[in-house]
Amino acid sequence: MIIGIGTDLANIDRIAATLERFGDRFRNRIFTETEQRKAERRRDVAGTYAKRWAAKEACSKALGTGLRMGIAWKDMSVRNLHTGQPVMEVTGWAKRRLDDLTPAGHVAIIHVTLTDDHPWAQATVLIEARPK
């Protein structure tokens, strides 16, 4: 069963300007070390950060809270499998919220998809509850 869905659209140029203006202060506040390593290795650094920004926003919406109620940016993290498939991992308050949403006898699975077409980056997050 679907227990949450969220989507977000981010402007890559806006993220690039924020990176230029605030640099590491912005990176370290919003993105995990894993996300930063991935982005800094890419040719399109700003686009990579923008997709992850959008994924965090989409995840917070799928959790039914938006970025409020104690969810921190770093409580949601995007990494890639060796195949390139993005996966969302949640910790802290986001994990507690996910656990609260997940019905007894089920396991939560977070699906995430990312795309970009300059100047836009888009993410969709779907949270599924599967019987154990």
For each residue, the residues with C-beta under 8 A, 3 or more apart:
1: 103 106 128 129
2: 5 126 127 128 129
3: 101 102 103 108 127 128 129
4: 61 62 63 64 101 125 126 127
5: 2 61 62 124 125 126 127
6: 57 58 59 60 61 62 63 124 125
7: 58 61 122 123 124 125
8: 53 54 55 57 58 61 122 123
9: 54 120 121 122
10: 14 15 50 51 53 54 57 120 121 122 123
11: 14 15 50 119 120 121
12: 15 16 44 46 47 50 116 118 119 120 121
13: 16 17 46 119
14: 10 11 17 18 50
15: 10 11 12 18 19 46 49 50 53 121
16: 12 13 19 20 46
17: 13 14 20 21
18: 14 15 21 22 26
19: 15 16 22 23 26 27 45 46 49
20: 16 17 23
21: 17 18 26
22: 18 19 25 26
23: 19 20 26 27
24: 27 28
25: 22 28 29
26: 18 19 21 22 23 29 30
27: 19 23 24 30 31 36 49
28: 24 25 31 36
29: 25 26 73
30: 26 27 53 56 73 74
31: 27 28 35 36 39 49 52 73 74
32: 35 36 74 77
33: 36 37
34: 37 38 77 79
35: 31 32 38 39 49 52 77 78 79
36: 27 28 31 32 33 39 40
37: 33 34 40 41
38: 34 35 41 42 48 79 80
39: 31 35 36 42 45 48 49 52
40: 36 37 45
41: 37 38
42: 38 39 45 47 48
43:
44: 12 47 48 116
45: 19 39 40 42 48 49
46: 12 13 15 16 19 49 50
47: 12 42 44 50 51 116 118 121
48: 38 39 42 44 45 51 52
49: 15 19 27 31 35 39 45 46 52 53
50: 10 11 12 14 15 46 47 53 54 116 121
51: 10 47 48 54 55 78 114 115 116 121 122 123
52: 31 35 39 48 49 55 56 78 114
53: 8 10 15 30 49 50 56 57 121
54: 8 9 10 50 51 57 58 114 121 122 123
55: 8 51 52 58 59 76 78 86 88 112 114 123 125
56: 30 52 53 59 60 67 73 76 78
57: 6 8 10 53 54 60 61 67 123
58: 6 7 8 54 55 61 62 112 123 124 125
59: 6 55 56 62 63 76 88 90 94 110 112 125
60: 6 56 57 63 65 66 67 71 76 94
61: 4 5 6 7 8 57 58 64 65 66 125
62: 4 5 6 58 59 110 125 126 127
63: 4 6 59 60 71 90 94 97 98 101 127
64: 4 61 97 101
65: 60 61 68 69 71 97
66: 60 61 69
67: 56 57 60 71 73
68: 65 71
69: 65 66 93 97
70: 93
71: 60 63 65 67 68 75 76 92 93 94 97
72: 75 92 93 94
73: 29 30 31 56 67 76
74: 30 31 32 77 91 92
75: 71 72 90 91 92 93 94 95
76: 55 56 59 60 71 73 88 89 90 94
77: 32 34 35 74 88 89 90 91
78: 35 51 52 55 56 86 87 88 89 112 114
79: 34 35 38 86 87 89
80: 38 83 84 85 86 87
81: 84 85 86 87
82:
83: 80
84: 80 81
85: 80 81
86: 55 78 79 80 81 112 113 114
87: 78 79 80 81 110 112
88: 55 59 76 77 78 110 112 125
89: 76 77 78 79 110
90: 59 63 75 76 77 94 95 98 110
91: 74 75 77 94 95
92: 71 72 74 75 95 96
93: 69 70 71 72 75 96 97
94: 59 60 63 71 72 75 76 90 91 97 98
95: 75 90 91 92 98 99
96: 92 93 99 100
97: 63 64 65 69 71 93 94 100 101
98: 63 90 94 95 101 102 108 110 127
99: 95 96 102 108
100: 96 97
101: 3 4 63 64 97 98 108 127 129
102: 3 98 99 106 107 108 129
103: 1 3 106 129
104:
105: 131 132
106: 1 102 103 129 130 131 132
107: 102 129 130 132
108: 3 98 99 101 102 127 128 129
109: 127 128 129 130
110: 59 62 87 88 89 90 98 125 126 127 128
111: 125 126 127 128
112: 55 58 59 78 86 87 88 123 124 125 126
113: 86 123 124
114: 51 52 54 55 78 86 121 122 123
115: 51 121 122 123
116: 12 44 47 50 51 120 121 122
117: 120
118: 12 47
119: 11 12 13
120: 9 10 11 12 116 117
121: 9 10 11 12 15 47 50 51 53 54 114 115 116
122: 7 8 9 10 51 54 114 115 116
123: 7 8 10 51 54 55 57 58 112 113 114 115
124: 5 6 7 58 112 113
125: 4 5 6 7 55 58 59 61 62 88 110 111 112
126: 2 4 5 62 110 111 112
127: 2 3 4 5 62 63 98 101 108 109 110 111
128: 1 2 3 108 109 110 111
129: 1 2 3 101 102 103 106 107 108 109
130: 106 107 109
131: 105 106
132: 105 106 107
